[in-house]
Every structure is written in structure tokens, then in C-alpha cells.
């Protein structure tokens, strides 16, 4: 073994040693307590945001009609089916009238009979009148004769009594005639009522619309008020949206909305807030609003899920930070600011936020400050940090 | 004075280096195993840290929400919020399930394989306890529905659509070290969605359930229109959560808040220490002991192998030692040479092992926590084992007959 080979070996061994020490120090500096926490930062800058509200809802009809009978009964026929278009006043179903037709016929006969009774009463009246006229003539003649003392006073009185009796008979006959006429009127009114009832068993469409459900088939019995058919007005479709109470500030009628239907996720539809309900749901802690479509799309189905984004007017200028920068520490909301290479927790007040994650910061941070956004782990005042561009994940 | 050990190492350097690397890999495996054990315990602790709670309020007589199932009404949080000493309280749900990537076209691209990830879906209220404390990318959830923050371990990327039960969620943020006690990465979604995901059945089950209700004559009475619809609507919604996370006001003892909850609200409160006890001592006890047992055996075996290698290495040099003795080298010099060689081997082994463990630890599917304390303990153990093994070798070397140099 010569000296130079030993020298080479020594060099190789020393090199190997240096390599090991280097690897070891790399390991110590890159992992464990001495390693810096990698963070990403952003420079606080002023700007405006357009706060948005987000909620989900279902498509509903503003006007929907339940068509059913007003009395219990059996369905005789249903002439339209689900999906059919109906016009105002169009007969859509009919209930079984049971004995209504027969009762109408009976009343028809009764009305006819009342007419006959009226004719009889009229004849009686004429008869009474004729008798009265005769009695009046006789009475006049007897009174005249009595005055000339041709006949006795008793005979004159008898004729006068005859006349009074005939007057009374006429009055009775006239009253009979009025009664018969009233009777007929009653029967005619009863018949008209029955006809209305007969018409009522025919169910008519109250408005132009589309049949959405057919709940009873001919032969089935329904109670008063139960729906046989449901009809909606397609032009009145809107979205009933539920917004988290905590994120519903600024919700008013007329806000522009974007509606994404589950069936066409790529095509947002424009709309507007048509109504904000005064009652909010206390159980789910949500507010309810109705969003009308600017133009109701064709083929919209009631009950379809929709995502609604409402845009509020832009805010005034303020410092904006990503919401990932906002941290909580000992019941304080704040951000980590890099101040001359050292970390400092700056408490902040936050204002409005936009859906893309920008938050207004009202005080605590000045424009130009460097603020930590993402971090590998929880950071504290003492830890070392290393600023990098991105920590993980492909940026979209 | 020349270093005998150095000269000897230079003489058979390849053997020495290769032995060192072999030893190192063995030590690396032992360190990794310790890391696996620490990682398991740390997973359990991470779960508690991430929830950011001082107090967990769960169903009475359960040890939920992690160790047992627990379910309580979501308005119970309001009465907890009213208790003195409570700073913040929020509902939370946990559900371990398979989360799928949702492909826009409906079909997965070729070669993507079975693309679901086992994850713990956490339903939380944004801005409340239970929210991920820090993100590594993206933003926190801003919409009240259909957005998700996922742990990087799920492999999901920002902007990706994932499917949980009936709905697609957009990944808007990524976080790190947010895992369940079993090490499954977490996916955070808004509470209302999570309630639905947890309790709402699939479409077929819902349709079947409706038909079952409609077939029940006492629930579907002909004379009572609207009754069936009302019953079906009440069946389809869910107002349950798994736990309430409570943060107490600073300076208040969690136990002070826990007492009235236990006594008057008829719910079960757990403080941080109790929860840790449940998780570490009960939930992961068996698997942690399993790994711990293996770690002990591995450590003993490693120690034995290190000792034998040192011992046999010395035995291999017995003739050279005899020559040294023959030329009158002092015993101390010989013993020093053997000890130095053994310690050198141990140090090289330790460094190689530590480096190797650090480099392969991130590849493990579950978290491997290499604690500096463990490394220091490992170093001390390696040095002691080497010293011990070398004393055995030194005894043999010193007893060798100088005549063996010329004899054998």
C-alpha cells in the first residue's frame, strides 16, 4: 500500500464525512423545531369589493291553483292530464252530480205546476170579480128602489151584504193569485240554485296555466277542498331562496341576481329580488326571499334546486385582505403582520366580505403592510418563517 | 501520534463505510417506527387542536363525537351559548366516508382509476370554532353551501369538484395536518350541507321511504288532505349535530362551564384533558400499543445487531491485534482503537439513519412524526450500545495471545 493511495482514501473518507454532516445539518434545519415555517404573504392594498349574498332555493310558482270540489263527492271525469295547457274557464273535471239532474227535473215539474196553480188562481179572481160586479149592480139597484120605498129596508141590507161579501171574495182571490205567483218564484229560484249546484260540480280552470298534478281519478271520492288537479301559471315561476341569516345583510327588493339551475349549471340566468319575506325561519336561521326571472326559461320544472347569487352595490374603498389571512387568537380577530422580519399579531375589525374571499379590514392594517396569508402550521410570535410563493396545490 | 483507529479504517474503508450505511438503514427503520407511533398519537392530538375547542358538549352518557357516536339537536347550542363563561360555541358534525372526485363529464378520464379518498367530512359554521385555523392555499368558505376546504393529503386541488353524497362541492381552500384520530384527512363543508350529507339518504331510499309512508293507512288518511305531505316533509329534514364545540372566556376554567352543562342541560361535556384521555387512552390505545410493541422489539433487535456487528468486526481483526500486542502496543491503545471504531460506526449509522428516516417519512401514507427528542434518545442509545458492544470486543482482544500472530 503506497502513501498516495492512502491519501486518496483519506480524501474520499473526508468527503464522505462532509457529505454526511451536510445531509445531517440539512435535515436538522429543514425539519423539527429549528425549521422555519413556510408562509405566503400579501401586501395589504386598498380596493373596492362587490359583496354578494349566496343562497339556495327551489323553483316555485307564484300563483298555483288547487282545483277541487266544494262538497264531498265522487269524481266523474277528468278531462286534462299533467302537462296540458288550460285556458281560463275551461272545464277540466267534473264531479258526479248524483241526483242533481233529477232534482232539477222535479223542480221543473213543480214550476210548471205552480204555473197551472197560478192560472187557476187567476180564473178564481176573475170569477170573484164578476160576482162582485153583479153584486154591486144589484146593490145599487136595491138602494135606489129602497129610497123610493118600493122595497123593504131588509131587502136592501141583504143586497148590501152581498156586495161586501163579493168584495171580500175578490180580495181573497187576488191574494191567492199573488201567493201562487210567489210560489212559482220560489220554485224558479230553487231550480236556479240547483242548476248552479249542477254547474258547480263541473270544475273549471281559474286561470291560464299548466296542469302540474292529477290527484284524483274518475271514481275516487274526495272531500270538500281536496285537490283533484293542480294548475300553475308558468309565467309566474320564481325561485324561493333561503339565505343564511348571518350573511343576509343588505337583502332588499330589486337586487340583481344570478340564478344557476341545477339542470343547467353552466348558464346563469339573470333575475331580480321580487319579494323579501318579513318572516325569517327561526329554526334554520335563514331568511327567505323570492327571486323573479327576468325571462322565465322554457322547460323550467317546479321544485328544481337553484343556486342564487345576489350582488350588492360596491363598497367604499378600504383595505382588502384575503379571508385566509384573518385568524383568531385568544378571542381576538386579527392578522399576522411581518414587521421588520418579525411576526406581529395585529388585531383588526372586519367589514363586508365578497364571495371570492376578499374581506374589508376596517382599521388595524395600513396599505402596504405585509400580511401572512397561508402558513404550513399555526404560527406564533417566536417562530421563524420563510416566505414562499405557494405552499401547496395548483392555483386554479 | 498517529490514530490507530484512523489507519485501520483507511485500511478497510469500504467494509467500514458499507457496514455504517447498513447499520444506518437499520437505525433509520427504528427511528421511523418511533415516528409512526408518535404520528398516531399526534394525529389524535391534532384532531383536538384543530377543533379549537376548550369543551366538547355531546349527547348524554356518550363519549362522542370521536370515540362514540353522539347526536344532539342543533338548537342546543343556543342554550349552551347562554351559560356564563362561554365565549363562543358552535355546532359541528363528523362523518367518515369516501369522498369522490366529481368529473364534469360524468365519467372519469382514462387511467384515473378508482378515484375516491377516505376522508372525515366535518360540518362547521364558518367563523366559529371548528373552522380550519390556517390554510396552505386558497381561501376560507364564503358561501353557505357547496364549498369545501380539504386537507392536502386528500390529493384534491383548488377549484376541483368533489362529490359528497348528493351534491358537488368546489374545493376553495387547502389545509394541512387536519386529520381524524385514525389519520384520515378532513374535508370541511358548511354545517347545513353536512347535516344533509350525514342523515339524508340516497334517492332510492327516499323514494322507498315515501312509498312506505304512503302505504301506511294511518298516515295516509283519505279524509285528511295534506297529512301525508306533512309527514313526508318532516321525515326528510334533519336537525341533528354530533357535538357542540365550546370556547370558554379567557381566565375561566373549562370545568366551571362543564358543571352546569352536565347538571342542567343534560348533555355530556368533556374538557380538553378528558378528550385527550378518551382519544389517546381509549380510541387509539390498541393500535398504538401494537405499534409500540413492535417498536420495542425492533429496538432490541437493532441493538443486538449493532452489538454483534461491532463484535464480529473486532473478531475479524484478531490477528492484527495479536501483531500489535507482539510489537508491544499498550492495551489502552488497542482498547481505544476498538472503542473509537465502534463509536464512529455508531455515529455514521445514526446520521445515515436520521437522514434516511427524514427523507422517507413524508412518503408514508399516514403521518410520521420524527421528534427531535426521539432522535436524541436514539443517539444516546446507539452510542451506549456501541460502547457496550465494544467492551465485549475489547475483552476478547485483550485476552488474545500475541503468539496467535505467528501461530495460526
Interface residues (C-beta under 8 A of the other chain):
Chain A: X1 X6 X9 X10 X12 X13 X16 X20 X21 X23 X24 X27 X30 X31 X32 X33 X54 X55 X56 X221 X223 X225 X226 X227 X243 X244 X246 X247 X283 X284 X307 X322 X323 X324 X326 X327 X328 X330 X331 X353 X354 X355 X356 X357 X373 X374 X375 X376 X377 X378 X379 X390 X391 X392 X393 X394 X395 X396
Chain B: X9 X10 X11 X13 X17 X49 X52 X75 X87 X88 X127 X133 X134 X135 X136 X137 X138 X139 X140 X142 X143 X144 X145 X146 X152 X157 X158 X159 X172 X173 X174 X176 X177 X192 X222 X223 X225 X239 X247 X249 X250 X348 X351 X352 X354 X355 X358 X359 X370 X371 X372 X375
